[in-house]
């Protein structure tokens, strides 16, 4: 317990049964969604796991690939990092999230898109 805070922390597979987990006030999913064939399903699960907020981040395209090429990486794959099957510009990523969550704030630390979202409740 640092700084006097007792914050539970767990690393889980995003497709684990969400009903087996305790809901949290904040669910963090960084550098995962770009690796998934069905990121919409993953975001729906994240929204079920959180009582309030979801924080997500992904590489910002096409900047991510351009920076990989500039450093001489993954040239045969036009700068695509192995395992990345989704490629979002910031507006496209925000549009995908907006289908499931309410976007609260967006930040753009180079070369990522980071988004804090609020869970929608019926």
N, C-alpha and C positions, 0 to 999 in steps of 0.2 A: 504494500500500500504506500504509494508515493504521494506527496503533497496532501496527505490527509484524506484522500479519496479512495473509496472502495469501489472500483469499476471492474465488473466482470469482463473477461476477454476470452473469446473462443474463435478458433479457426475452423470453418466448416466448408464442406462441399456445397456449392450453391443449390444443387439439386437434391440435397438431403430432404427428407420429409419435414416440411416446416412445422407440422403439428407436433413433432417430437421436441421442439425447441421452445424455450421460454421467450416470449416477446421482449424486445429491448426498445429503449427510447431512441437509440441511434444504431443503425446498421451501416457498416462501411464495406464497400466493395470497390477496391482499387486495382486497376490493371487486370481485370478478369473478363469483362464483357466482350472485348475484342477477340477473345479466344473461343467464344461459344457460337454454335450453329443457330441457336434460338435465343438471342439476348432478350427478346420480349418476354419469353417465359421466365427467364431469370429475374427480370425486373418485377414481374408480378409476384414472384416468390419473395424477393426482397421487401416488397410492400406488405406482404403478409407477416414477415418476421419483425417488422418495426411497428411500434406504437405511435411514433411521431416522425422521425427523420430517417432519410437514406442519403448517404454521401457516396458518390460514385466518381470514378475518373477513368478516362481512356486516352490513348494517344490521339493527338489532333492531326488529321490527314488534310491535305497531302504533305503537310510540314514534316510529319514523322518520317515518311519515306525519304523526303529530300534531305533531311539531316542524316539519315542512315547512309545515303549515297555520298554525301559530302565527307563522311568519315570513312568511306570505302567499304561499307558493310552491305552485305546481301545484294550485291550488284546484279547477279544473275536473276534475282527476284525483284528487280527494280526498286530496291530498298525496303521491301516488305519483310518485316521480322518474322522468322519461322513461327508458325502457330497462330498468327493473326489472320482470322477469317472474316472479321468485320472491319470496315474502314470508314470512320465518320469524320466529316467536317464538324465544326462546333454547331452550326445550325441544324445539321442532320441529327446529331446526337441529342440535342435539346428537343427536337421534334419527336424522336423515339421515346424519350423519357416522359414527355408531356402526354403521351397516350395513357400513362399509368400513374403518374405522380404530379404534384404541383411543384414546379421549379421555384425555389426560394432565392438562390444566389448562385452565380456562376463565376468562376475564376479561371484564368488562362496562364498558369505558370508554364513557361516554355519547356517542352512542346506538348503539354497535356490540356485537356478540358476537364475541370473538376466542378461538380455540381452538387449543391445541397438541395435536397427535395423534401417536401412534406408529404406524408402519406394521406391519401384521400380516404375519408370515411363516409360511408353511405348514411 
